[in-house]
Amino acid sequence: MSRLVWSATVGAAAVTAHVAVNLRLLRRPPADGPVTGAPVIDAAAVSVLVPARNEADRIRPCVRSLLASTGIDVELLVLDDGSTDGTAGAVREVAAGDPRVRVLAGAPLPAGWLGKPHACAQLAAAARGQTLVFVDADVRVAPGGLAATVGLLAAHDLDLVCPYPRQLADGAGPRLVQPLLQWSWLAFLPLRLAERGASPSLVAANGQVLACRAAAYRAAGGHAAVRDRVLEDLELAREFKRAGYRATVADGTHVATCRMYADWPALVEGYTKSLWVAFGSPRGAAAAVGLLAWLYLLPPAAAVVGLARGRRPLAVAGLTGYAAAVAGRVMAARRTGGRAADALAHPASVAALTGLTATSVRRHAAGRLTWKGRRWWGRGWGGRGWGGRRRRRGARRPATR
């Protein structure tokens, strides 16, 4: 038994070491945006695009923060996707006639499309900028956040970048699960290889803030290529990779904040709509959950058993594995603005994620997933989707943008 626990402990320590490496490699936009004295980025060059469906209670501070951006002048397009709560009116109220703001009425959802990809596709079609920045309605952007994000594309010759916002979490449930977002890709994704490599499987993305070059977006097929995909942000980044472009995540702790869920019921609804597809297939989900359980549930369970039964070697192995896991979470939290103390509950976090994944798979199989009043039927497990023919992997990057 001790050997099995020690194997999990060594694995947890290796993952934590990888977190440390990734934190050194993680690209980070300047906290205050562009260098003082730098010219303001041309308004015609950047379009900020906000898809919104029934977001009247959250979109006002989002729009205010975008309009208060420094170092950059933008056009701001908000698409009201069939809202019934006065979302469009809330945007117009905040904009107060600001000529930078356009509110678009969303077209009816066509067959074969999910709501958010359709909204984003309409926004991109109406945008005039050479750079597109998609921002979710529950995001608050820092004054220098947009300029820093756009600058990150040029500074590192990227075609798509997702500066991962600081995730705000209050209450036991959100604090238990939300910190796993950043930790997961810091733990398991080799960042530099993912950025430079051509493999679509090595990529992470976050649609809360997603910036890309408009020409690359259109060449990669845009949101039409991921029209039926539940994780449309991740699939869009993969389409960029397939087209030969560079896509990556970055540290957006100082770029923006996002409070995704206010309480546990909202978190359960949000996570279960997409976790069924997050690991690629039912077998992939089972394998991922099994790996997490081996690395992060076995050692603390062994520690409890060892301490209770006076089996010192087993307790030492288990406590060492638990400490290694907590260390990785603490490092990620300190870098991304999370609560380091919440890392102590890492086994409970993994157990909660396991339960949410099982619930998501079960609800999807029963056809009971919905989101914002629409049935959540999107493709994911190995499907080609509605995006048409796949591009050849490793395709040469176009010479023009």
C-alpha positions as CSV (number, residue, x, y, z in Angstrom):
1,M,0.0,0.0,0.0
2,S,2.8,2.4,0.9
3,R,4.4,1.9,-2.5
4,L,1.1,2.9,-4.3
5,V,0.8,6.0,-2.1
6,W,4.4,6.9,-2.7
7,S,3.9,6.6,-6.4
8,A,1.0,9.1,-6.1
9,T,3.1,11.4,-3.9
10,V,5.9,11.4,-6.5
11,G,3.4,12.2,-9.2
12,A,1.9,15.1,-7.2
13,A,5.4,16.5,-6.6
14,A,6.2,16.3,-10.3
15,V,3.0,18.2,-11.1
16,T,3.9,20.8,-8.6
17,A,7.3,21.2,-10.0
18,H,5.7,21.7,-13.4
19,V,3.5,24.4,-11.9
20,A,6.7,26.2,-10.8
21,V,8.2,26.0,-14.2
22,N,5.0,27.2,-15.9
23,L,4.8,30.2,-13.5
24,R,8.3,31.3,-14.7
25,L,7.3,30.9,-18.3
26,L,3.8,32.4,-18.1
27,R,3.5,35.6,-20.2
28,R,2.2,38.5,-18.2
29,P,1.1,41.8,-19.7
30,P,2.3,45.0,-17.9
31,A,0.1,45.7,-14.8
32,D,-0.5,49.3,-15.9
33,G,-0.9,48.8,-19.7
34,P,1.5,50.4,-22.2
35,V,4.6,52.3,-21.2
36,T,3.9,55.8,-20.1
37,G,4.1,58.2,-23.1
38,A,3.3,55.5,-25.7
39,P,0.9,56.6,-28.4
40,V,-2.8,55.7,-27.9
41,I,-3.7,52.7,-30.0
42,D,-5.8,53.7,-33.0
43,A,-9.6,53.2,-32.5
44,A,-9.9,51.8,-36.0
45,A,-7.5,49.0,-35.1
46,V,-9.4,47.5,-32.2
47,S,-12.9,46.2,-31.8
48,V,-14.1,45.1,-28.4
49,L,-17.0,42.6,-28.7
50,V,-19.4,41.7,-25.9
51,P,-22.0,39.0,-26.4
52,A,-24.9,39.3,-23.9
53,R,-28.0,37.4,-23.1
54,N,-30.0,38.4,-20.1
55,E,-27.1,40.2,-18.5
56,A,-28.8,43.4,-17.4
57,D,-27.7,42.9,-13.8
58,R,-24.0,42.5,-14.7
59,I,-23.3,44.3,-17.9
60,R,-23.3,47.9,-16.6
61,P,-20.0,47.6,-14.7
62,C,-18.5,45.7,-17.6
63,V,-19.3,48.4,-20.1
64,R,-18.2,51.2,-17.7
65,S,-14.9,49.5,-17.3
66,L,-14.4,49.1,-21.0
67,L,-15.2,52.7,-21.7
68,A,-12.8,53.8,-19.0
69,S,-9.8,52.0,-20.7
70,T,-6.6,54.0,-21.0
71,G,-3.9,53.9,-23.6
72,I,-6.3,52.7,-26.2
73,D,-9.3,53.9,-28.1
74,V,-11.8,51.3,-29.3
75,E,-15.1,50.7,-30.9
76,L,-17.3,48.7,-28.5
77,L,-20.0,46.4,-29.9
78,V,-22.5,44.7,-27.6
79,L,-24.8,42.1,-29.1
80,D,-28.2,41.6,-27.3
81,D,-28.8,38.0,-27.9
82,G,-32.6,37.8,-27.5
83,S,-32.6,39.1,-23.9
84,T,-35.8,39.5,-22.0
85,D,-34.5,41.5,-19.1
86,G,-33.6,44.8,-20.7
87,T,-29.9,44.1,-21.4
88,A,-29.8,46.4,-24.4
89,G,-31.4,49.3,-22.4
90,A,-28.9,48.8,-19.7
91,V,-26.0,49.2,-22.2
92,R,-27.5,52.3,-23.8
93,E,-28.0,53.8,-20.3
94,V,-24.4,53.4,-19.4
95,A,-23.1,54.5,-22.9
96,A,-25.2,57.7,-22.7
97,G,-24.7,58.4,-26.3
98,D,-21.0,57.6,-26.5
99,P,-20.2,57.3,-30.2
100,R,-17.8,54.4,-29.5
101,V,-20.7,52.1,-28.5
102,R,-23.0,50.2,-30.8
103,V,-25.7,47.9,-29.6
104,L,-26.6,45.2,-32.0
105,A,-29.8,43.1,-32.0
106,G,-29.0,39.4,-32.4
107,A,-30.5,37.4,-35.2
108,P,-32.6,34.3,-34.4
109,L,-30.5,31.3,-33.6
110,P,-30.1,29.1,-36.7
111,A,-30.2,25.3,-36.7
112,G,-26.8,23.8,-36.0
113,W,-25.5,26.7,-33.8
114,L,-25.1,27.2,-30.1
115,G,-25.9,30.7,-28.7
116,K,-22.5,32.1,-27.8
117,P,-20.7,31.1,-31.0
118,H,-23.6,32.6,-33.0
119,A,-23.5,35.9,-31.0
120,C,-19.7,36.1,-31.4
121,A,-19.8,35.4,-35.1
122,Q,-22.3,38.3,-35.6
123,L,-20.1,40.6,-33.6
124,A,-17.0,39.7,-35.6
125,A,-18.9,40.3,-38.8
126,A,-19.9,43.8,-37.7
127,A,-16.5,44.7,-36.3
128,R,-14.2,47.1,-38.2
129,G,-11.0,46.6,-36.2
130,Q,-7.9,44.8,-37.2
131,T,-7.8,43.2,-33.7
132,L,-10.8,41.7,-32.1
133,V,-11.2,41.4,-28.3
134,F,-14.0,39.3,-27.1
135,V,-15.1,40.1,-23.5
136,D,-17.8,38.3,-21.4
137,A,-20.5,40.5,-19.8
138,D,-19.4,39.4,-16.3
139,V,-15.9,40.7,-16.7
140,R,-14.5,43.9,-15.3
141,V,-11.4,45.1,-17.2
142,A,-8.7,47.2,-15.5
143,P,-8.0,50.7,-17.0
144,G,-4.8,49.4,-18.7
145,G,-6.1,45.9,-19.4
146,L,-7.2,46.3,-23.0
147,A,-4.0,48.1,-24.1
148,A,-1.9,45.5,-22.3
149,T,-3.8,42.7,-24.0
150,V,-3.5,44.1,-27.5
151,G,0.2,44.9,-26.8
152,L,0.8,41.3,-25.8
153,L,-0.2,40.1,-29.3
154,A,2.3,42.3,-31.0
155,A,5.1,41.9,-28.4
156,H,5.2,38.1,-28.8
157,D,4.1,37.7,-32.4
158,L,0.9,35.9,-31.3
159,D,-2.3,35.5,-33.2
160,L,-4.6,34.7,-30.3
161,V,-4.1,35.3,-26.6
162,C,-6.4,34.7,-23.6
163,P,-5.2,36.7,-20.6
164,Y,-6.8,34.7,-17.9
165,P,-8.7,37.1,-15.6
166,R,-8.4,36.9,-11.8
167,Q,-11.3,34.7,-10.7
168,L,-13.4,36.1,-7.9
169,A,-15.0,33.5,-5.7
170,D,-17.1,34.0,-2.5
171,G,-18.9,31.3,-0.5
172,A,-17.7,27.8,0.2
173,G,-18.7,26.3,-3.2
174,P,-17.1,28.8,-5.5
175,R,-14.0,29.0,-3.3
176,L,-13.7,25.2,-3.5
177,V,-14.0,24.9,-7.3
178,Q,-13.1,28.1,-9.0
179,P,-9.4,28.1,-8.1
180,L,-9.0,24.9,-10.1
181,L,-9.4,26.8,-13.3
182,Q,-6.0,28.4,-13.5
183,W,-4.3,25.7,-11.5
184,S,-5.4,23.0,-14.0
185,W,-3.6,24.4,-17.0
186,L,-0.6,25.6,-15.0
187,A,-0.4,22.0,-13.7
188,F,-0.9,20.0,-16.8
189,L,-0.2,22.1,-19.9
190,P,3.4,22.7,-21.1
191,L,3.0,26.4,-21.9
192,R,5.9,27.1,-24.2
193,L,5.4,23.9,-26.1
194,A,1.7,24.7,-26.4
195,E,2.4,28.2,-27.7
196,R,5.1,27.2,-30.2
197,G,3.8,23.8,-31.2
198,A,1.4,23.0,-34.0
199,S,-0.7,20.4,-32.2
200,P,-4.3,21.5,-31.5
201,S,-4.4,19.2,-28.5
202,L,-1.8,21.3,-26.7
203,V,-3.8,24.5,-26.1
204,A,-5.7,26.3,-23.3
205,A,-8.1,29.2,-23.7
206,N,-10.6,31.3,-21.8
207,G,-13.3,33.2,-23.6
208,Q,-13.8,35.7,-20.7
209,V,-11.1,37.8,-22.4
210,L,-9.9,36.6,-25.8
211,A,-7.9,38.8,-28.2
212,C,-7.0,37.8,-31.8
213,R,-5.9,39.3,-35.1
214,A,-9.0,39.7,-37.3
215,A,-7.3,38.4,-40.4
216,A,-6.2,35.2,-38.6
217,Y,-9.7,34.8,-37.1
218,R,-11.3,34.9,-40.5
219,A,-8.6,32.6,-42.1
220,A,-9.2,30.1,-39.3
221,G,-12.9,30.0,-39.9
222,G,-13.9,32.2,-37.0
223,H,-16.8,31.1,-34.8
224,A,-18.5,29.4,-37.7
225,A,-15.9,26.7,-37.4
226,V,-16.9,26.0,-33.8
227,R,-20.6,26.8,-34.2
228,D,-21.8,23.7,-32.3
229,R,-19.0,23.4,-29.8
230,V,-19.8,23.7,-26.1
231,L,-16.3,24.9,-25.2
232,E,-16.1,27.3,-28.1
233,D,-13.2,29.3,-26.8
234,L,-11.0,26.2,-26.5
235,E,-12.1,25.0,-29.9
236,L,-11.5,28.4,-31.5
237,A,-7.9,28.3,-30.2
238,R,-7.6,24.8,-31.7
239,E,-8.8,26.1,-35.1
240,F,-6.1,28.8,-35.0
241,K,-3.6,26.0,-34.4
242,R,-4.9,23.9,-37.2
243,A,-4.5,26.9,-39.5
244,G,-0.9,27.4,-38.5
245,Y,-1.4,30.3,-36.1
246,R,0.0,30.9,-32.6
247,A,-2.5,30.8,-29.7
248,T,-1.8,30.8,-26.0
249,V,-3.0,31.8,-22.5
250,A,-1.4,34.5,-20.4
251,D,-1.6,35.8,-16.9
252,G,-4.5,38.2,-16.8
253,T,-4.6,38.8,-13.1
254,H,-4.0,42.5,-13.6
255,V,-5.9,42.7,-16.8
256,A,-9.4,41.9,-15.6
257,T,-11.5,40.2,-12.9
258,C,-14.5,37.9,-13.3
259,R,-17.0,36.6,-10.9
260,M,-18.6,33.7,-12.8
261,Y,-20.9,32.3,-10.1
262,A,-22.4,33.9,-7.0
263,D,-23.3,30.7,-5.2
264,W,-23.2,26.9,-5.4
265,P,-26.4,26.3,-7.4
266,A,-25.3,28.7,-10.1
267,L,-21.8,27.0,-10.2
268,V,-23.4,23.6,-10.5
269,E,-25.5,24.8,-13.4
270,G,-22.6,26.4,-15.1
271,Y,-20.1,23.6,-14.7
272,T,-22.4,20.7,-15.5
273,K,-23.3,22.3,-18.9
274,S,-19.7,21.8,-20.1
275,L,-17.7,19.4,-18.0
276,W,-19.2,16.4,-20.0
277,V,-17.1,17.5,-23.0
278,A,-14.1,19.0,-21.2
279,F,-12.1,15.7,-21.3
280,G,-12.9,14.7,-24.9
281,S,-15.0,11.6,-24.3
282,P,-16.6,9.6,-21.5
283,R,-13.5,7.5,-21.3
284,G,-11.4,10.6,-21.3
285,A,-13.5,12.0,-18.4
286,A,-13.1,8.7,-16.5
287,A,-9.3,8.7,-17.1
288,A,-8.9,12.3,-16.0
289,V,-11.0,11.8,-12.9
290,G,-9.1,8.6,-12.1
291,L,-5.7,10.5,-12.5
292,L,-6.9,13.3,-10.2
293,A,-8.1,10.8,-7.6
294,W,-4.8,8.9,-7.6
295,L,-2.7,12.0,-7.3
296,Y,-4.8,14.1,-4.9
297,L,-7.3,11.9,-3.1
298,L,-5.2,8.7,-2.4
299,P,-2.4,10.4,-0.4
300,P,-4.6,12.3,2.1
301,A,-6.9,9.3,2.5
302,A,-3.8,7.2,3.2
303,A,-2.6,9.8,5.7
304,V,-5.8,9.6,7.6
305,V,-5.7,5.8,7.7
306,G,-2.0,5.8,8.6
307,L,-2.6,8.2,11.5
308,A,-5.7,6.4,12.7
309,R,-4.1,3.0,12.7
310,G,-0.6,4.0,13.8
311,R,1.0,3.0,10.5
312,R,3.7,5.7,10.4
313,P,5.2,4.9,6.9
314,L,1.7,5.1,5.3
315,A,1.0,8.4,7.2
316,V,4.3,9.9,6.1
317,A,3.7,9.0,2.4
318,G,0.2,10.4,2.5
319,L,1.1,13.6,4.3
320,T,4.0,14.2,1.9
321,G,1.7,13.8,-1.1
322,Y,-0.9,16.1,0.4
323,A,1.8,18.7,1.1
324,A,3.1,18.5,-2.4
325,A,-0.4,19.1,-3.8
326,V,-1.1,22.0,-1.5
327,A,2.3,23.6,-2.5
328,G,1.3,23.7,-6.1
329,R,-2.1,25.3,-5.4
330,V,-0.4,27.9,-3.1
331,M,2.0,28.9,-5.9
332,A,-0.8,29.2,-8.4
333,A,-2.9,31.2,-6.0
334,R,-0.2,33.7,-5.1
335,R,0.5,34.4,-8.8
336,T,-3.1,34.6,-9.9
337,G,-4.6,36.6,-7.0
338,G,-6.4,33.7,-5.3
339,R,-6.6,32.8,-1.6
340,A,-3.6,30.7,-0.6
341,A,-5.4,29.3,2.4
342,D,-8.0,27.7,0.1
343,A,-5.3,25.4,-1.1
344,L,-5.6,23.4,2.1
345,A,-8.9,22.1,0.9
346,H,-7.4,20.7,-2.4
347,P,-8.7,17.1,-1.8
348,A,-12.2,18.5,-1.3
349,S,-11.8,20.6,-4.4
350,V,-10.9,17.6,-6.5
351,A,-13.7,15.5,-5.0
352,A,-16.2,18.3,-5.8
353,L,-14.9,18.5,-9.4
354,T,-15.3,14.7,-9.7
355,G,-18.9,14.9,-8.6
356,L,-19.6,17.8,-11.0
357,T,-18.1,15.8,-13.8
358,A,-20.2,12.8,-13.1
359,T,-23.3,15.0,-12.8
360,S,-22.5,16.6,-16.1
361,V,-22.0,13.3,-18.0
362,R,-25.2,12.0,-16.5
363,R,-27.3,15.0,-17.4
364,H,-25.9,15.1,-20.9
365,A,-26.8,11.5,-21.5
366,A,-30.3,12.2,-20.3
367,G,-30.7,15.3,-22.5
368,R,-31.3,17.5,-19.5
369,L,-28.7,20.2,-20.0
370,T,-29.9,23.8,-20.5
371,W,-28.2,27.2,-20.4
372,K,-29.8,30.7,-20.4
373,G,-33.2,29.2,-21.4
374,R,-31.8,27.1,-24.3
375,R,-31.2,23.4,-24.6
376,W,-27.5,22.7,-24.4
377,W,-27.1,20.1,-27.1
378,G,-23.7,21.0,-28.5
379,R,-21.1,18.6,-30.0
380,G,-17.9,17.7,-28.4
381,W,-16.9,14.1,-28.1
382,G,-14.8,13.6,-31.2
383,G,-17.4,15.1,-33.5
384,R,-16.4,17.1,-36.6
385,G,-19.2,19.6,-35.8
386,W,-20.7,22.0,-38.3
387,G,-17.5,23.7,-39.1
388,G,-16.7,21.8,-42.2
389,R,-13.5,20.1,-43.3
390,R,-10.6,20.1,-40.8
391,R,-7.4,21.8,-41.8
392,R,-4.3,19.7,-42.1
393,R,-2.4,19.7,-38.9
394,G,0.8,21.6,-39.0
395,A,-0.3,23.8,-41.9
396,R,2.1,26.5,-42.8
397,R,1.4,29.8,-41.1
398,P,0.1,32.3,-43.7
399,A,2.6,35.0,-44.6
400,T,0.1,37.8,-44.4
401,R,-2.1,38.7,-41.4
